[in-house]
């Protein structure tokens, strides 16, 4: 459910603003609403440090290691310095990897020409010996000027790769192949050297990967400190007074009132207005909360004045998943895979709701498969004498009736829910009317489409 919120304004003396924000942070019930854009030197430094640490976390998160080193001591080790070193290593590795990709393309482009030194072409040109690389149709080789020496390297698809030499500038209709910056042997040498450097950089990153948990902790601390500094900088100022406002859950008002008395703050608590940008706090039972990973993945979060559909979404999503998969065999496979992964990571993560979501979805697929007698395509199971728990679910018209019914129930819940929220306003009758229309359409569809009487 969406927790009701109250709007609070705390007023204190300007000289006590730092201690007031510290006390509010310790209390942990106020969602701060800045009265002015939070800007300060401390905030800029924190944002830069946070960006650097975040880059390091992203880099190290993609590295697999067998074990992790303990958290480093921030008193003796400069985390920012290590983070900057990790980012530099990663950038250099990316640059070399890209250069190696281009170099490999160059090698493939020039390996048919063989090894030569491009500098020799310039040296010979100064001696009035002009050499160029050309790709010439075989039929045109005999039509070249007689003072051009032709050395054919290879032929592919009717096109000959040739070295042309002349005592003056080669001025034929064809454009020469651009010369590489280095010879083929040098390219191979550079490729081998860069590959070794990349391997060394990768090993250095692996050596630092054990610090991932340290950087995650630093990131968390920086986020808290940034939030604190933004709250402090975003406070309103009126002469010798400072004030901060925000939103608190309705069940936390007593804590804030008690704290205000202890700190001798001026405090005002009101109901939020329609123009306020009220934050959303969801609290659901643990068995409903398992749908939250899917909401986060879809980036779905209800507005404060909207409805929390967590429970109904969980029920219908699980039902639709069971119908869609509709196979007890595959459902069992999903269950076993989820169980295996859950056991592997349960010691390293506290977020297990996603696993219980997959347990429920797998269970729904198994139940539907048992009801329809579907196991890995069902053929061998039916031959073995298995009888579906609900044979009618294998009938096409029965499935259509069920789907129409689920759709009508689904939409009816939405309209009835809205009607309850609108009551006693007369606009609630519109949603009740739409509910009647839905069921009228349902019964008409049964008669006209499915032929029910």
SEGU-367521 format. One line per 3 residues: number of its first residue (from 0); for each residue y, z, x of N, C-alpha, C. Coordinates in steps of 0.02 Angstrom, whole numbers, plus 50000, padded with zeros to 5 digits. Layout:
# residues N
NUM> Y Z X Y Z X Y Z X  ...
***
This chain:
# residues 453
0> 49941 50000 50042 50000 50000 50000 50062 50000 50044  50119 49977 50016 50182 49976 50051 50215 50044 50042  50229 50078 50097 50257 50146 50094 50331 50141 50075
3> 50352 50178 50023 50424 50179 50005 50466 50206 50063  50526 50178 50072 50569 50197 50127 50635 50225 50101  50667 50267 50142 50734 50293 50129 50779 50271 50187
6> 50843 50264 50172 50892 50246 50223 50927 50309 50246  50928 50320 50312 50958 50381 50340 51014 50363 50388  51067 50404 50387 51122 50398 50435 51131 50466 50468
9> 51127 50468 50535 51135 50530 50573 51200 50525 50612  51242 50577 50605 51307 50579 50639 51308 50638 50687  51330 50625 50748 51334 50678 50798 51396 50666 50841
12> 51412 50713 50884 51467 50703 50930 51447 50651 50983  51496 50612 51005 51482 50559 51052 51450 50585 51116  51471 50645 51138 51444 50673 51200 51370 50693 51192
15> 51347 50700 51129 51278 50721 51117 51234 50662 51096  51260 50600 51101 51222 50542 51076 51156 50532 51113  51157 50544 51180 51096 50535 51219 51041 50583 51198
18> 51059 50647 51190 51009 50696 51169 50985 50683 51097  51031 50657 51055 51012 50642 50986 50960 50586 50983  50971 50534 51022 50922 50479 51024 50856 50502 51053
21> 50860 50546 51104 50798 50574 51132 50759 50613 51080  50794 50653 51041 50761 50693 50989 50730 50649 50935  50766 50596 50916 50741 50550 50865 50679 50513 50891
24> 50681 50495 50956 50622 50461 50985 50561 50507 50983  50572 50571 51000 50517 50618 50998 50491 50629 50927  50537 50627 50879 50516 50635 50809 50476 50576 50785
27> 50497 50515 50804 50458 50455 50791 50452 50434 50718  50504 50445 50677 50500 50427 50607 50554 50377 50586  50602 50362 50631 50660 50321 50612 50652 50250 50639
30> 50656 50200 50595 50661 50130 50614 50735 50113 50620  50759 50106 50682 50831 50102 50695 50860 50035 50671  50919 50039 50641 50958 49981 50622 51022 49982 50664
33> 51030 49935 50709 51087 49936 50755 51152 49923 50719  51202 49963 50737 51268 49954 50707 51311 49905 50746  51291 49890 50807 51324 49841 50848 51272 49810 50895
36> 51283 49748 50918 51233 49717 50962 51222 49760 51024  51160 49780 51037 51146 49823 51095 51153 49784 51161  51204 49801 51200 51215 49767 51264 51234 49819 51316
39> 51202 49816 51373 51219 49859 51429 51184 49834 51491  51206 49858 51548 51175 49838 51611 51103 49862 51613  51091 49923 51588 51022 49950 51588 50976 49906 51545
42> 51000 49882 51489 50959 49840 51445 50942 49774 51480  50991 49744 51514 50979 49681 51549 50926 49690 51603  50932 49745 51641 50883 49759 51694 50813 49770 51665
45> 50810 49808 51611 50746 49821 51578 50714 49756 51552  50755 49713 51523 50729 49650 51497 50702 49606 51553  50737 49605 51610 50713 49565 51667 50648 49594 51694
48> 50645 49659 51701 50583 49691 51726 50526 49681 51677  50541 49685 51613 50489 49676 51562 50462 49605 51564  50507 49556 51572 50485 49486 51575 50439 49475 51635
51> 50457 49507 51692 50416 49500 51753 50347 49531 51743  50346 49592 51716 50282 49627 51704 50240 49588 51653  50273 49562 51603 50236 49525 51551 50204 49462 51580
54> 50239 49429 51626 50210 49371 51661 50148 49391 51700  50152 49448 51734 50095 49472 51773 50036 49488 51728  50050 49520 51672 49996 49536 51625 49962 49473 51599
57> 50002 49423 51582 49973 49360 51557 49932 49325 51611  49955 49328 51673 49918 49296 51728 49853 49332 51741  49855 49399 51747 49796 49437 51763 49746 49440 51705
60> 49771 49432 51643 49725 49433 51585 49677 49374 51585  49696 49320 51619 49653 49261 51622 49605 49262 51680  49602 49317 51717 49557 49322 51775 49500 49370 51759
63> 49439 49347 51770 49381 49389 51758 49359 49422 51823  49350 49488 51820 49327 49525 51878 49270 49571 51858  49230 49590 51908 49171 49632 51894 49191 49703 51880
66> 49243 49729 51914 49264 49798 51905 49339 49803 51911  49365 49860 51891 49437 49870 51893 49454 49927 51940  49510 49920 51976 49533 49973 52019 49571 50023 51977
69> 49576 50086 52000 49613 50136 51961 49687 50120 51959  49722 50154 51913 49794 50144 51907 49828 50162 51972  49874 50120 51995 49909 50137 52057 49963 50188 52042
72> 49980 50226 52093 50030 50278 52087 50099 50247 52092  50137 50251 52039 50203 50219 52038 50253 50252 52086  50236 50313 52110 50280 50345 52157 50274 50316 52227
75> 50214 50289 52242 50202 50262 52309 50196 50187 52309  50187 50157 52252 50179 50084 52248 50232 50056 52202  50266 50004 52224 50318 49971 52185 50285 49919 52140
78> 50278 49936 52075 50246 49891 52028 50284 49826 52020  50352 49829 52021 50392 49768 52014 50380 49721 52073  50373 49750 52133 50361 49709 52193 50294 49674 52189
81> 50243 49712 52167 50176 49682 52160 50177 49628 52106  50212 49643 52050 50216 49594 51995 50249 49530 52019  50303 49537 52057 50338 49477 52082 50293 49437 52129
84> 50254 49473 52170 50207 49440 52215 50154 49402 52176  50129 49432 52122 50078 49399 52080 50106 49336 52048  50167 49341 52022 50199 49283 51990 50210 49227 52042
87> 50231 49246 52102 50241 49196 52155 50175 49162 52174  50122 49202 52180 50056 49174 52195 50035 49124 52141  50045 49142 52079 50025 49099 52023 50066 49035 52022
90> 50132 49040 52034 50174 48980 52034 50154 48933 52091  50141 48962 52150 50121 48919 52206 50054 48886 52193  50008 48924 52162 49943 48895 52145 49951 48838 52095
93> 49993 48847 52044 50004 48794 51995 50036 48732 52027  50084 48743 52072 50117 48687 52105 50067 48648 52148  50027 48684 52186 49977 48651 52229 49924 48616 52188
96> 49905 48647 52132 49855 48616 52088 49881 48551 52060  49944 48550 52040 49974 48488 52013 49979 48436 52068  50001 48457 52129 50005 48410 52184 49936 48382 52202
99> 49885 48426 52198 49817 48403 52214 49793 48353 52162  49813 48363 52099 49794 48315 52047 49825 48247 52061  49890 48247 52079 49924 48184 52095 49893 48152 52157
102> 49878 48193 52207 49849 48168 52269 49781 48136 52256  49741 48166 52213 49675 48138 52196 49683 48070 52163  49734 48063 52121 49747 47998 52090 49768 47946 52143
105> 49808 47968 52192 49828 47923 52246 49767 47901 52287  49723 47948 52301 49663 47932 52340 49621 47880 52303  49613 47890 52238 49574 47843 52199 49608 47774 52197
108> 49675 47775 52198 49712 47712 52195 49707 47672 52260  49705 47707 52317 49709 47672 52382 49644 47671 52421  49590 47704 52395 49529 47707 52435 49497 47638 52443
111> 49508 47591 52396 49481 47524 52404 49516 47485 52460  49577 47506 52477 49614 47471 52530 49593 47494 52599  49558 47550 52603 49539 47576 52668 49594 47618 52699
114> 49581 47643 52759 49629 47686 52792 49678 47646 52835  49742 47662 52829 49793 47631 52871 49853 47678 52874  49895 47667 52923 49955 47709 52930 50015 47671 52902
117> 50045 47695 52848 50102 47660 52818 50160 47652 52867  50166 47697 52916 50221 47692 52964 50215 47628 53006  50152 47604 53017 50142 47544 53057 50176 47483 53024
120> 50180 47482 52957 50212 47426 52923 50286 47420 52943  50319 47479 52946 50390 47479 52966 50398 47460 53039  50354 47484 53083 50358 47468 53154 50348 47393 53165
123> 50300 47364 53130 50288 47292 53137 50345 47251 53109  50377 47275 53055 50432 47238 53026 50490 47232 53074  50501 47284 53116 50554 47281 53165 50539 47229 53220
126> 50475 47210 53224 50455 47158 53271 50444 47090 53237  50473 47084 53176 50469 47022 53136 50397 47005 53117  50357 47056 53106 50290 47046 53078 50288 47085 53013
129> 50289 47050 52958 50293 47081 52892 50224 47081 52858  50203 47141 52839 50137 47150 52807 50147 47184 52740  50109 47163 52690 50113 47193 52624 50045 47195 52590
132> 50039 47241 52542 49979 47246 52501 49992 47209 52436  49946 47166 52417 49956 47126 52356 49891 47122 52317  49898 47120 52252 49842 47106 52206 49854 47036 52177
135> 49812 46989 52197 49824 46919 52181 49764 46890 52144  49774 46854 52090 49718 46819 52058 49683 46773 52108  49617 46773 52106 49578 46734 52155 49596 46660 52153
138> 49612 46634 52094 49628 46563 52087 49693 46544 52123  49736 46595 52136 49800 46580 52167 49800 46589 52243  49743 46611 52271 49741 46624 52343 49753 46560 52383
141> 49727 46503 52359 49733 46440 52395 49802 46408 52388  49844 46439 52344 49910 46410 52332 49965 46449 52369  49947 46496 52411 49996 46533 52449 50024 46489 52506
144> 50085 46503 52528 50114 46464 52584 50068 46468 52645  50066 46412 52683 50019 46408 52739 50035 46455 52797  50097 46480 52802 50113 46525 52858 50098 46598 52842
147> 50066 46612 52786 50047 46680 52768 49973 46690 52784  49960 46741 52824 49891 46759 52840 49865 46806 52786  49805 46791 52761 49775 46829 52706 49712 46864 52729
150> 49710 46929 52718 49649 46967 52733 49625 46999 52667  49571 46973 52640 49546 46996 52575 49505 47059 52584  49522 47110 52545 49486 47175 52550 49430 47179 52499
153> 49445 47165 52436 49395 47170 52383 49417 47127 52324  49369 47114 52279 49384 47075 52219 49355 47113 52159  49397 47119 52108 49374 47155 52048 49407 47123 51988
156> 49365 47099 51941 49392 47069 51880 49435 47008 51893  49418 46969 51944 49455 46909 51959 49519 46921 51997  49533 46983 52017 49593 47001 52054 49572 47023 52124
159> 49603 46994 52174 49586 47010 52244 49639 47057 52273  49614 47111 52306 49657 47155 52344 49664 47126 52414  49725 47112 52435 49735 47076 52498 49790 47107 52540
162> 49782 47102 52607 49836 47113 52654 49866 47045 52670  49932 47039 52661 49966 46977 52680 50010 46991 52741  50009 46945 52789 50050 46951 52849 50089 46887 52860
165> 50151 46895 52885 50195 46836 52894 50247 46853 52947  50273 46802 52980 50324 46812 53031 50394 46818 53002  50399 46813 52938 50463 46824 52903 50447 46859 52837
168> 50500 46876 52802 50490 46914 52740 50447 46875 52691  50399 46911 52662 50352 46881 52613 50388 46876 52546  50406 46816 52526 50443 46807 52464 50403 46764 52415
171> 50350 46793 52388 50310 46758 52338 50325 46788 52270  50299 46757 52217 50315 46778 52149 50286 46846 52131  50236 46869 52166 50203 46932 52150 50237 46990 52186
174> 50238 47047 52153 50266 47107 52183 50212 47142 52225  50232 47169 52283 50183 47204 52325 50164 47272 52295  50105 47295 52313 50083 47362 52293 50123 47413 52334
177> 50154 47463 52303 50193 47512 52341 50150 47547 52394  50178 47558 52451 50142 47591 52505 50138 47666 52492  50083 47698 52509 50078 47771 52502 50120 47805 52555
180> 50131 47870 52546 50170 47908 52594 50130 47924 52657  50063 47924 52650 50020 47938 52707 49956 47897 52702  49920 47891 52756 49858 47854 52756 49802 47890 52719
183> 49748 47854 52707 49693 47882 52668 49662 47942 52703  49653 47937 52769 49624 47993 52806 49667 48055 52801  49734 48045 52805 49780 48101 52797 49777 48131 52727
186> 49767 48087 52676 49761 48111 52607 49700 48156 52600  49643 48133 52628 49583 48174 52624 49593 48241 52661  49626 48237 52717 49639 48298 52756 49684 48346 52717
189> 49737 48318 52687 49783 48359 52647 49748 48388 52585  49704 48349 52554 49668 48372 52496 49623 48431 52514  49588 48426 52569 49544 48480 52591 49584 48543 52608
192> 49640 48533 52642 49682 48590 52661 49711 48624 52599  49737 48585 52551 49765 48614 52491 49712 48649 52449  49652 48622 52447 49597 48654 52410 49582 48722 52440
195> 49583 48726 52506 49571 48791 52539 49627 48840 52524  49689 48815 52523 49746 48859 52508 49741 48884 52436  49724 48839 52390 49716 48859 52319 49662 48912 52312
198> 49606 48902 52347 49552 48952 52344 49576 49019 52370  49616 49017 52424 49644 49080 52451 49690 49114 52402  49732 49074 52368 49778 49102 52318 49739 49132 52259
201> 49687 49097 52237 49646 49122 52183 49613 49188 52202  49590 49193 52264 49559 49256 52287 49610 49312 52289  49671 49297 52310 49723 49349 52310 49738 49373 52239
204> 49739 49326 52191 49750 49346 52121 49692 49389 52096  49631 49371 52116 49573 49411 52097 49578 49481 52126  49602 49485 52188 49610 49550 52221 49661 49594 52184
207> 49709 49562 52150 49760 49600 52114 49741 49611 52040  49687 49578 52017 49671 49581 51946 49653 49651 51922  49630 49694 51969 49613 49762 51950 49673 49803 51927
210> 49734 49778 51941 49794 49815 51921 49816 49798 51850  49775 49762 51813 49796 49741 51746 49813 49800 51702  49770 49851 51702 49783 49910 51660 49848 49945 51681
213> 49861 49945 51747 49923 49976 51771 49984 49940 51743  49981 49873 51744 50037 49834 51719 50044 49840 51643  49989 49847 51608 49992 49858 51536 50027 49924 51520
216> 50012 49975 51560 50045 50040 51550 50119 50035 51566  50136 50000 51621 50206 49991 51639 50242 49952 51583  50209 49901 51556 50239 49862 51501 50253 49906 51441
219> 50205 49949 51424 50214 49994 51367 50272 50042 51380  50277 50069 51441 50332 50115 51457 50400 50079 51455  50401 50017 51480 50464 49979 51479 50486 49963 51408
222> 50438 49947 51365 50455 49932 51295 50485 49994 51261  50456 50052 51276 50483 50114 51246 50553 50128 51273  50562 50118 51339 50627 50131 51369 50679 50081 51343
225> 50658 50017 51335 50704 49966 51309 50724 49983 51237  50676 50004 51198 50691 50024 51129 50740 50082 51128  50730 50129 51174 50775 50187 51178 50846 50165 51197
228> 50852 50124 51248 50918 50102 51272 50953 50059 51219  50915 50017 51183 50945 49977 51129 50970 50021 51073  50931 50073 51056 50954 50120 51004 51017 50156 51026
231> 51020 50176 51090 51079 50211 51115 51140 50165 51117  51130 50103 51141 51186 50056 51147 51207 50029 51079  51160 50028 51031 51176 50001 50965 51206 50051 50917
234> 51219 50113 50940 51249 50164 50896 51321 50146 50878  51340 50166 50819 51409 50156 50799 51454 50210 50831  51517 50193 50843 51564 50239 50875 51628 50244 50833
237> 51649 50305 50819 51712 50318 50784 51746 50377 50819  51793 50360 50863 51829 50411 50901 51780 50457 50938  51775 50520 50920 51732 50567 50957 51663 50574 50925
240> 51650 50533 50875 51586 50537 50840 51544 50475 50853  51479 50484 50853 51431 50428 50858 51382 50435 50801  51360 50378 50776 51312 50381 50721 51259 50327 50729
243> 51201 50342 50704 51144 50297 50706 51111 50296 50638  51090 50237 50616 51059 50231 50550 50993 50195 50555  50953 50202 50504 50889 50169 50503 50850 50188 50440
246> 50786 50174 50441 50744 50185 50383 50686 50231 50402  50668 50275 50355 50614 50322 50367 50566 50320 50307  50501 50331 50318 50454 50336 50262 50474 50394 50218
249> 50465 50387 50154 50487 50439 50107 50453 50505 50119  50392 50504 50147 50357 50567 50160 50377 50599 50227  50425 50568 50262 50448 50597 50326 50519 50624 50321
252> 50548 50624 50261 50618 50646 50254 50625 50720 50271  50576 50760 50254 50581 50832 50268 50582 50845 50343  50544 50806 50381 50545 50814 50454 50614 50800 50482
255> 50645 50746 50456 50711 50727 50481 50764 50779 50460  50759 50805 50400 50806 50856 50376 50800 50918 50420  50738 50938 50434 50727 50998 50476 50756 50987 50546
258> 50745 50928 50574 50770 50913 50641 50846 50912 50641  50877 50885 50588 50950 50883 50584 50979 50954 50583  50946 50999 50547 50970 51069 50546 50964 51101 50615
261> 50910 51086 50649 50899 51115 50715 50952 51089 50765  50967 51024 50760 51013 50993 50808 51086 50994 50785  51097 51019 50723 51164 51022 50694 51196 50952 50688
264> 51156 50906 50661 51181 50838 50647 51207 50836 50575  51252 50791 50563 51269 50773 50494 51220 50719 50472  51190 50728 50415 51136 50683 50392 51148 50662 50320
267> 51136 50596 50309 51139 50570 50240 51078 50527 50229  51044 50540 50174 50984 50502 50156 50994 50473 50087  50988 50406 50082 50997 50370 50019 50938 50323 50008
270> 50935 50297 49947 50887 50243 49932 50916 50177 49958  50876 50134 49988 50902 50070 50014 50928 50027 49957  50978 49987 49973 51006 49941 49924 50972 49873 49928
273> 50986 49829 49880 50955 49763 49880 50975 49719 49939  51033 49735 49970 51056 49695 50027 51027 49718 50093  50992 49774 50094 50965 49802 50155 50902 49765 50177
276> 50896 49758 50243 50836 49726 50273 50786 49781 50288  50746 49798 50239 50702 49857 50243 50637 49839 50280  50619 49878 50330 50555 49865 50364 50496 49882 50319
279> 50439 49852 50335 50379 49861 50294 50329 49903 50333  50306 49957 50302 50254 49999 50331 50195 49999 50283  50138 49975 50306 50078 49972 50265 50031 50029 50282
282> 50006 50062 50232 49955 50114 50241 49900 50101 50190  49841 50087 50216 49784 50074 50173 49725 50116 50197  49676 50128 50153 49615 50162 50176 49582 50121 50231
285> 49542 50154 50272 49511 50121 50329 49469 50061 50308  49436 50066 50249 49392 50012 50228 49432 49952 50203  49495 49962 50186 49539 49906 50167 49575 49879 50229
288> 49588 49923 50277 49626 49904 50337 49589 49852 50379  49524 49842 50367 49487 49794 50408 49511 49722 50398  49549 49709 50344 49574 49641 50333 49637 49628 50374
291> 49666 49680 50405 49729 49672 50442 49724 49623 50500  49667 49618 50538 49665 49567 50591 49675 49496 50566  49649 49482 50506 49658 49415 50478 49731 49404 50459
294> 49763 49455 50431 49834 49450 50414 49876 49438 50477  49859 49472 50531 49896 49463 50594 49885 49392 50621  49824 49367 50615 49809 49300 50639 49848 49248 50598
297> 49852 49258 50532 49887 49211 50488 49962 49226 50486  49983 49281 50519 50053 49302 50519 50079 49312 50448  50038 49347 50408 50056 49362 50338 50073 49436 50333
300> 50133 49451 50310 50154 49520 50299 50200 49520 50238  50184 49561 50188 50226 49561 50127 50295 49589 50141  50344 49565 50102 50410 49594 50105 50411 49661 50070
303> 50465 49700 50081 50467 49767 50054 50463 49767 49977  50493 49718 49947 50494 49715 49873 50438 49672 49846  50391 49652 49889 50333 49613 49867 50272 49657 49858
306> 50215 49626 49847 50153 49663 49833 50108 49662 49894  50074 49717 49905 50024 49721 49958 49957 49698 49928  49934 49640 49950 49874 49610 49920 49811 49623 49962
309> 49814 49673 50007 49760 49684 50055 49692 49691 50020  49688 49734 49969 49624 49747 49936 49598 49685 49900  49640 49654 49858 49616 49595 49821 49600 49537 49869
312> 49640 49530 49922 49626 49477 49970 49559 49488 50004  49545 49550 50022 49481 49566 50055 49422 49550 50009  49429 49567 49945 49374 49556 49898 49361 49481 49889
315> 49414 49444 49873 49405 49372 49858 49390 49332 49922  49420 49350 49978 49405 49314 50040 49332 49323 50059  49306 49384 50052 49236 49396 50067 49190 49357 50020
318> 49209 49354 49956 49169 49316 49907 49170 49242 49924  49229 49215 49939 49234 49143 49955 49196 49127 50019  49199 49172 50068 49162 49160 50130 49086 49158 50116
321> 49063 49205 50075 48992 49205 50058 48971 49141 50023  49012 49116 49977 48996 49054 49942 48998 48994 49989  49049 48994 50033 49058 48937 50079 48999 48931 50128
324> 48980 48987 50159 48922 48985 50205 48858 48979 50166  48849 49023 50118 48794 49018 50070 48724 49014 50100  48713 49047 50157 48648 49041 50190 48632 49109 50223
327> 48577 49139 50200 48558 49205 50227 48540 49202 50300  48510 49146 50322 48492 49139 50392 48552 49137 50437  48602 49095 50420 48662 49092 50461 48702 49157 50456
330> 48702 49188 50398 48735 49253 50391 48705 49305 50437  48638 49305 50444 48605 49351 50489 48624 49336 50562  48629 49272 50578 48650 49253 50647 48720 49278 50661
333> 48767 49269 50613 48835 49294 50623 48835 49370 50633  48793 49403 50592 48789 49477 50597 48765 49498 50666  48712 49466 50691 48684 49484 50756 48733 49469 50813
336> 48768 49412 50809 48818 49395 50861 48874 49446 50861  48898 49464 50800 48951 49515 50795 48928 49581 50824  48867 49601 50807 48839 49664 50832 48834 49664 50908
339> 48812 49608 50936 48804 49602 51009 48871 49609 51044  48922 49572 51020 48988 49575 51050 49019 49644 51041  49008 49673 50982 49035 49740 50968 49008 49791 51018
342> 48943 49788 51031 48913 49835 51078 48938 49824 51149  48954 49762 51167 48976 49747 51235 49047 49774 51248  49089 49772 51197 49160 49789 51208 49181 49856 51178
345> 49137 49890 51145 49157 49950 51108 49185 50005 51154  49163 50006 51217 49188 50057 51264 49257 50041 51290  49276 49977 51287 49340 49955 51316 49394 49942 51264
348> 49379 49950 51201 49429 49937 51149 49423 49986 51092  49480 50005 51065 49481 50050 51008 49491 50011 50943  49508 49947 50948 49520 49906 50889 49454 49874 50867
351> 49421 49906 50820 49356 49882 50798 49357 49853 50727  49416 49851 50696 49419 49828 50626 49395 49756 50619  49409 49714 50670 49388 49644 50665 49312 49638 50662
354> 49276 49683 50696 49203 49680 50695 49177 49700 50626  49207 49751 50595 49184 49771 50529 49201 49718 50477  49255 49681 50488 49270 49625 50444 49215 49573 50448
357> 49193 49556 50509 49139 49507 50516 49072 49534 50491  49062 49599 50495 49001 49628 50465 49000 49616 50390  49057 49627 50357 49061 49617 50285 49052 49544 50267
360> 49086 49499 50304 49079 49428 50290 49008 49404 50300  48975 49428 50353 48905 49409 50365 48861 49435 50309  48874 49496 50287 48835 49526 50233 48843 49485 50169
363> 48905 49462 50154 48916 49420 50094 48877 49354 50099  48876 49323 50158 48839 49261 50167 48764 49274 50158  48739 49331 50182 48668 49347 50174 48651 49358 50100
366> 48693 49396 50065 48681 49409 49994 48679 49344 49954  48728 49299 49966 48730 49236 49929 48668 49194 49946  48648 49194 50009 48589 49157 50029 48526 49184 49996
369> 48521 49250 49989 48463 49280 49954 48463 49262 49880  48523 49260 49851 48528 49244 49779 48509 49171 49765  48526 49126 49812 48511 49055 49801 48447 49032 49837
372> 48417 49077 49877 48357 49058 49914 48370 49010 49971  48428 49019 50005 48447 48973 50059 48440 49009 50126  48394 48984 50168 48383 49011 50235 48379 48952 50283
375> 48431 48943 50324 48431 48888 50373 48413 48821 50341  48440 48806 50283 48426 48743 50250 48374 48747 50196  48340 48804 50190 48297 48826 50135 48229 48790 50128
378> 48219 48732 50158 48157 48694 50145 48094 48734 50162  48091 48762 50222 48030 48796 50242 48021 48862 50204  48077 48892 50182 48072 48955 50145 48044 48943 50075
381> 48067 48890 50042 48043 48875 49975 47969 48856 49977  47949 48820 50030 47878 48802 50036 47835 48864 50048  47865 48915 50078 47828 48977 50091 47822 49020 50028
384> 47854 48999 49974 47846 49034 49910 47902 49082 49894  47958 49081 49931 48013 49127 49916 48048 49104 49852  48063 49153 49808 48098 49138 49746 48169 49166 49750
387> 48219 49125 49735 48289 49149 49737 48299 49207 49689  48342 49254 49708 48357 49310 49664 48393 49288 49601  48436 49238 49606 48472 49211 49548 48463 49135 49550
390> 48410 49108 49523 48398 49035 49526 48453 48993 49494  48489 49023 49446 48542 48985 49411 48597 48962 49459  48605 48997 49515 48658 48979 49562 48644 48914 49598
393> 48584 48887 49591 48568 48822 49619 48583 48765 49571  48605 48783 49510 48623 48732 49460 48697 48714 49469  48711 48649 49471 48779 48626 49485 48828 48650 49431
396> 48809 48645 49368 48855 48665 49314 48866 48741 49314  48814 48777 49332 48822 48850 49335 48872 48870 49390  48869 48835 49446 48916 48849 49500 48987 48831 49479
399> 48994 48775 49443 49061 48756 49419 49089 48808 49371  49046 48834 49326 49068 48886 49279 49091 48948 49318  49052 48967 49369 49068 49025 49408 49134 49016 49445
402> 49144 48957 49474 49206 48944 49511 49267 48944 49466  49260 48914 49406 49315 48916 49357 49330 48988 49338  49277 49028 49329 49286 49097 49308 49321 49138 49363
405> 49299 49129 49426 49331 49165 49482 49404 49145 49488  49419 49080 49480 49488 49058 49483 49531 49089 49429  49504 49092 49368 49541 49121 49312 49553 49196 49324
408> 49502 49231 49349 49509 49303 49363 49561 49314 49418  49556 49272 49470 49601 49278 49527 49674 49272 49505  49690 49220 49467 49759 49209 49445 49780 49260 49392
411> 49733 49283 49352 49749 49333 49300 49770 49399 49332  49736 49418 49386 49754 49479 49421 49827 49475 49444  49846 49417 49472 49914 49409 49497 49965 49415 49441
414> 49953 49382 49384 50002 49383 49329 50005 49452 49296  49947 49484 49287 49947 49550 49256 49981 49601 49302  49969 49595 49367 50001 49639 49415 50077 49632 49411
417> 50101 49570 49409 50173 49559 49404 50200 49584 49337  50162 49577 49284 50185 49601 49219 50193 49677 49219  50146 49712 49252 50151 49785 49256 50213 49806 49295
420> 50229 49770 49349 50287 49786 49389 50352 49772 49351  50352 49720 49309 50412 49702 49272 50423 49746 49210  50370 49774 49184 50376 49815 49123 50424 49873 49136
423> 50463 49892 49083 50461 49869 49013 50507 49809 48999  50530 49774 49051 50574 49716 49039 50535 49662 49001  50572 49625 48959 50540 49573 48919 50512 49516 48961
426> 50536 49510 49024 50510 49456 49067 50436 49466 49083  50411 49527 49072 50339 49539 49083 50297 49497 49035  50326 49481 48976 50289 49441 48927 50273 49371 48953
429> 50315 49345 48999 50303 49278 49027 50238 49277 49066  50226 49329 49106 50164 49332 49145 50104 49343 49100  50112 49384 49048 50056 49393 49001 50041 49328 48965
432> 50094 49289 48949 50084 49224 48917 50046 49177 48963  50064 49176 49028 50028 49133 49075 49955 49153 49081  49941 49218 49075 49872 49241 49077 49832 49212 49019
435> 49863 49213 48959 49830 49184 48901 49818 49109 48910  49868 49075 48939 49861 49003 48951 49803 48989 48999  49797 49031 49051 49743 49022 49100 49675 49025 49066
438> 49665 49076 49025 49600 49084 48993 49587 49030 48940  49640 49007 48909 49632 48951 48862 49609 48889 48899  49640 48876 48957 49619 48819 48999 49547 48827 49023
441> 49528 48889 49038 49460 48902 49061 49409 48882 49008  49421 48905 48946 49373 48890 48892 49374 48816 48873  49433 48785 48876 49437 48713 48862 49398 48674 48914
444> 49404 48694 48978 49368 48660 49032 49293 48667 49022  49271 48724 49000 49199 48734 48988 49173 48687 48934  49215 48676 48883 49192 48634 48827 49197 48560 48845
447> 49254 48539 48874 49265 48467 48885 49231 48441 48949  49230 48483 49002 49202 48460 49066 49129 48478 49074  49112 48541 49056 49044 48564 49066 49001 48555 49004
450> 49032 48539 48949 48993 48526 48888 48966 48589 48854  48996 48648 48869 48973 48709 48836 48999 48710 48765  48962 48741 48722 48983 48746 48652 49000 48818 48635
***
